Amino acid sequence: MTSMNGVVRFFLTVVLAAVLIVVVYLVVAVLVDGYFGGNIYPNQAEPGAWSAPDSWSEWRDIAVVALGMLAALVGLLACILLIVLIGVALAVRRAVNQKVMPLLDSTRDLVDEVRGTAEFVGESAVSPIIRVYSFVSGVRKGLDSLGSLGGRFRGGS
């Protein structure tokens, strides 16, 4: 299915590129033939051939029309860019929801498991060791105290 989409996309790209090339050729041909007296395509194909502008007002009118067409093209491209950006944002959102969120959830579960394991080890292994060490330390202090008392009674005056 993906391969078929790739073929359709490629075919559509080639067709649109060919149409764009023909349109650009025709625009350039009209400009060169009409304004500059060139002969890119025969004048029989264009029955009412017009000549180059003679005054500044005609050039101004041509510039206004050209800028209007350019503004329309820029507006169209801005709309297309907006649609593409919305599509990218939706794709990123979908990717985050499908791939990143499960990863974060599993990481959170792992951290909870590690925390539980650390608490279990702390309660079951370390606490008894601390209690035994505390008891041994207390017995040692007690014996040291008794030893120091015995020395006082024996040699004491």
MODELLER restraints for C-alpha pairs under 7 A, 6 or more apart:
rsr = mdl.restraints
at = mdl.atoms
rsr.add(forms.Gaussian(group=physical.xy_distance, feature=features.Distance(at['CA:29:A'], at['CA:40:A']), mean=5.66, stdev=0.5))
rsr.add(forms.Gaussian(group=physical.xy_distance, feature=features.Distance(at['CA:29:A'], at['CA:41:A']), mean=6.98, stdev=0.5))
rsr.add(forms.Gaussian(group=physical.xy_distance, feature=features.Distance(at['CA:32:A'], at['CA:38:A']), mean=5.39, stdev=0.5))
rsr.add(forms.Gaussian(group=physical.xy_distance, feature=features.Distance(at['CA:33:A'], at['CA:39:A']), mean=5.36, stdev=0.5))
rsr.add(forms.Gaussian(group=physical.xy_distance, feature=features.Distance(at['CA:33:A'], at['CA:40:A']), mean=6.25, stdev=0.5))
rsr.add(forms.Gaussian(group=physical.xy_distance, feature=features.Distance(at['CA:34:A'], at['CA:49:A']), mean=6.78, stdev=0.5))
rsr.add(forms.Gaussian(group=physical.xy_distance, feature=features.Distance(at['CA:34:A'], at['CA:50:A']), mean=5.78, stdev=0.5))
rsr.add(forms.Gaussian(group=physical.xy_distance, feature=features.Distance(at['CA:34:A'], at['CA:51:A']), mean=5.48, stdev=0.5))
rsr.add(forms.Gaussian(group=physical.xy_distance, feature=features.Distance(at['CA:34:A'], at['CA:52:A']), mean=6.08, stdev=0.5))
rsr.add(forms.Gaussian(group=physical.xy_distance, feature=features.Distance(at['CA:35:A'], at['CA:51:A']), mean=5.95, stdev=0.5))
rsr.add(forms.Gaussian(group=physical.xy_distance, feature=features.Distance(at['CA:35:A'], at['CA:52:A']), mean=4.04, stdev=0.5))
rsr.add(forms.Gaussian(group=physical.xy_distance, feature=features.Distance(at['CA:36:A'], at['CA:52:A']), mean=6.46, stdev=0.5))
rsr.add(forms.Gaussian(group=physical.xy_distance, feature=features.Distance(at['CA:43:A'], at['CA:49:A']), mean=6.88, stdev=0.5))
rsr.add(forms.Gaussian(group=physical.xy_distance, feature=features.Distance(at['CA:53:A'], at['CA:59:A']), mean=6.27, stdev=0.5))
